[in-house]
């Protein structure tokens, strides 16, 4: 399952423009938060959102008011790392 949220928050641009920046801000460098939401939400959607924001920053002005664009790449790298499978050394 990729989301327990109503799917409209992923599909509709106006709802997505509120949800995604909020999740980026709440979950960035928040290991406990990432673990808490991991089974309820696909972190890869945050990765996609951040990649789009980096490519088309003029369309993401509201996001830039919440998080300075100078941190977007750092956020992208953080969430890309969190979407990688955990490899055990056992």
QUIBEL-V211859 format. One record per run of one state. SS is the DSSP state (A for helix, B for strand, O for the rest). FROM is the first residue (numbers start at 1). TO is the last residue. If there is no record, write none. Layout:
# QUIBEL-V211859
((SS & FROM & TO) (SS & FROM & TO))
This chain:
# QUIBEL-V211859
((O & 1 & 2) (B & 3 & 3) (O & 4 & 7) (A & 8 & 11) (O & 12 & 12) (A & 13 & 27) (O & 28 & 30) (A & 31 & 37) (O & 38 & 40) (B & 41 & 41) (O & 42 & 42) (A & 43 & 55) (O & 56 & 56) (A & 57 & 66) (O & 67 & 68) (A & 69 & 83) (O & 84 & 90))
